Amino acid sequence: MKSQAIILSISIAATLGFGSCDGSATKNNNLPEAAAHEEKLTLTSYNRDVEVYAEVTPLVAGQQSSVVAHFTRLDNFKPLEAETVTVSLTTGGDSIGQTLGEPERPGVYRFTLQPAAVGAGKLAFGITTPSGTSQVAIPDVRVYAGDSEAERAADNEVVPGSSDVVFTKEQSWKVDFATEEATPAPFGEVIKVVAKILPAQGDERVVATQSSGMVVFHNGSMVEGRAVGAGQALFSIESEGLADNSLSVRYAEAESEYNRAKVEYERKKALAQDKIASESELLKAQTELTNAEITYRNLRKNFSAGRQVVSSPTGGFVRQVWVKNGEYVAAGQAVVTVTQNRDLLIRAELQPKYYGVLSAITSANIRVMGSNRTYTLEELDGQVASFGKSTDVSNPLIPVIFQVRNSVGLLSGSFVELYIKTQTSSRAIALPNESIVEEMGSFFAYVQRTPELFEKRPVRKGATDGFRTEVLSGISAGERVVSKGAILVKLAQAAGGVDSESGHSH
C-alpha cells in the first residue's frame, strides 16, 4: 500500500440486495420509485496507519449534512476504540469542523457539517491517540449550490453490478479480515519440490563403546526420543566372565603394569643419581610409566564395579538406538545417537534443467506437509548450505541443501514442501494465497470498490512461493484486494445478500 494513497469512490445507497451503513442497500434502477431511500456519497481514503470510510449526505451550501465515518487500523483491520477524531471541511478559503471525543460505537463516528461556500473542497480527519496524531485527507469533495444539483451528481454514479458483494465494516471487524493494494514486485522463478529434513552435521553425536562386552542400559531401557543431559550415564559395558577381552582382566593388567612401571622408574631414578643408570635408561623408564599411567587412569575413570560406564557427550534427545539391551558389542561399535535437534538440514533433489538458476537462489519457503504452517528461510535463520555440481548414473538429480535453526519444532526425518525462490529483475503482481478462492475449477479474487463493497473478479494464476501467488491477469496495479478473509466474503455472497440484522444502521 502506498503511503498517503487516496481512493475516492462514490456510490449510491438504495434498497434490496446489498446492505449499507444506514440499513438501506445500494441503488437498483429496476426497483419501484417508492422503494428508493436517501442517497449517500461514500468516500474512502488511507494513510499508512488508518483507513477512513465515510458515508456523506451530499454536501449543499447552507444545509446540514451527516458524515458517518468508519475508522479501521491497518495493522490489524480492527476499529478505533476511544480515540479523539476531528473532521474539517475546507472550501473556497472557508473552513468548518467538529471534534468528537469518542465514537458512537467502536470505529464509527457521526459528524454534522454545514458548509457555507460552493465548490471543490477538502475533507480531512485528524485522529489523536496517546502515541501521536494521524491525518487522513480526502481531496476534491464538492459542495453543491442546491439539492437538485447534488442529486443529479449522485445519479450519474455507477451502481453495483451483479458480481458485487457487500461485506459491512461491522462484519469485517469481527473476523480475521484485511485488504492490500496490488503492487508489482520482484517475483522470480519458483521451484516447488518435496524435501527431506535431516540432522545437521555436528548437531548429533554417535555414542560408541570403548571396549567389548555386554551392553546394559541404565534404568533398564533406552528409547528413541528420551531426553538426556551432557555427562549423563547412558549405559555400561560389562565383560565380567568373558573368556576374551574381559574388562576386569584388562583393568587388573593395567593396574599391575602401572605399579611395575612406577617402581621401575623410582629404581632407575635412584640409580641415575648415583651415576649407575644412564640418562637414556631413566628416560625410557619415565616413558613407560607415563604410558602405563594413561592406560590405567583411563580404565579407572570409566571402570566401576566390574563395568565401564559410558556417558552422553552432549545434551539433547536420543535419536536412534543401535543395539538391544544385553547385546554383545565390540569396541568402537555405535550404541546410541544423541541429537540436539537444534540445527537441521533440508535436502531437496532437483532435475538437471534447474542447474543454471541454482546460483541465483535467494531464499525458500518451507511448508510443513499435513498442516497449513509455512515458514520463510529467514524466519528459521536459514541459509543455502550448498548445491551439487555434478550428477551420476545412479542419481541423476542435483542435491540442494539448506541449513535452518529448528525454532519451530520441525521433525528430523520428515518431509516438507519446499518453494525455492530465485533472483529476478522481472516484476509481477502477487497476492497472498488466501486472496484467491476457487469455484468450480475457476479462480477469483475480491477487488474492493468501497470498504463495504467488493467485486468478484476472475483471475489467472501463475507460480506460487508458498505464501503468495502470481496473478497473470484479472488484477491491475493500484487496486485493493481482499488479502485475508476472502472465503468469508464468498460465504456472504453465497448467502444471497446480507442479513438485515448482521449489518449496521446509522
DAMORA-V217788 format. One line per field, one symbol per residue. phi: phi as a letter, one per 30 degrees, with the letter a starting at -180 (. if undefined). A space follows every 50 residues. Layout:
BEGIN
phi->???
END
This chain:
BEGIN
phi->.ddidcbcbbbccbbhjbdbdcicbddbddddddddcddbccbbabbdcb ccbbcbdedbeicdbcbccccbdddbhcddcbddbccbbcbhicbbaabc daddaeicbccbbbdccdkdbbcbbcccbeckbbcbcbdhccccdadddd ddddddddcdcdcdbcbdddddddbdbabbddbdbebddcccadbcdbdd djcbbcccdcadlcdbddiiabbdjddbcdiddcabccbdjddchddddd dddddddddddddddddddddddcidcddddddddddddddddddddddd dccbhibccccddadlbddaccbcdiddbcdiddcbccbdhccbccccbc deddedcddcdcaacccddibcdbbddddchcaddabdcabbddbdccdb bccbcdcbidcdjdcbdccdccdacdbadbceeddcccbhiccbbccdcb dbbbcdcdbcdcdbcjcbbdcdajbcdjdcbdcbjddddddddddikced dddbbc
END
